[in-house]
Amino acid sequence: MNRSLSFIPVFSLIFLTLFSVSTSATQQAQARRVARDVRQETRDASRQVKQTCVANNNQSNHDCRQDKRQMKQAGRQKARDIKY
């Protein structure tokens, strides 16, 4: 009888630990998903900016490429801020 009573708190502790770990993993997965979406949106936007820049012939190809790189880097940093 005494043995079964000591089993309940141990089982409860194990259950709560596993539940909190799975909740944390779910939150991390959601953060990764949001960060991935931000990076994808940034890629699309930077591609569009470069195409517009080249089409309008506003700058040299090098400058358009730099604008695209800077935009992608800003998107990566934003994704890192979300993820971590």
Contacts in CASP RR format, 6 or more apart in sequence:
PFRMAT RR
TARGET T0000
AUTHOR 0000-0000-0000
METHOD contacts of the structure
MODEL  1
MNRSLSFIPVFSLIFLTLFSVSTSATQQAQARRVARDVRQETRDASRQVK
QTCVANNNQSNHDCRQDKRQMKQAGRQKARDIKY
31 82 0 8 1.000
31 83 0 8 1.000
32 83 0 8 1.000
34 82 0 8 1.000
35 79 0 8 1.000
35 80 0 8 1.000
35 82 0 8 1.000
35 83 0 8 1.000
36 79 0 8 1.000
38 75 0 8 1.000
38 78 0 8 1.000
38 79 0 8 1.000
38 82 0 8 1.000
39 75 0 8 1.000
39 76 0 8 1.000
39 79 0 8 1.000
42 71 0 8 1.000
42 72 0 8 1.000
42 74 0 8 1.000
42 75 0 8 1.000
42 76 0 8 1.000
42 78 0 8 1.000
42 79 0 8 1.000
43 72 0 8 1.000
45 71 0 8 1.000
46 67 0 8 1.000
46 68 0 8 1.000
46 71 0 8 1.000
46 72 0 8 1.000
47 68 0 8 1.000
49 67 0 8 1.000
49 68 0 8 1.000
49 71 0 8 1.000
50 64 0 8 1.000
50 65 0 8 1.000
50 67 0 8 1.000
50 68 0 8 1.000
53 59 0 8 1.000
53 63 0 8 1.000
53 64 0 8 1.000
53 67 0 8 1.000
54 61 0 8 1.000
54 64 0 8 1.000
58 64 0 8 1.000
59 67 0 8 1.000
END
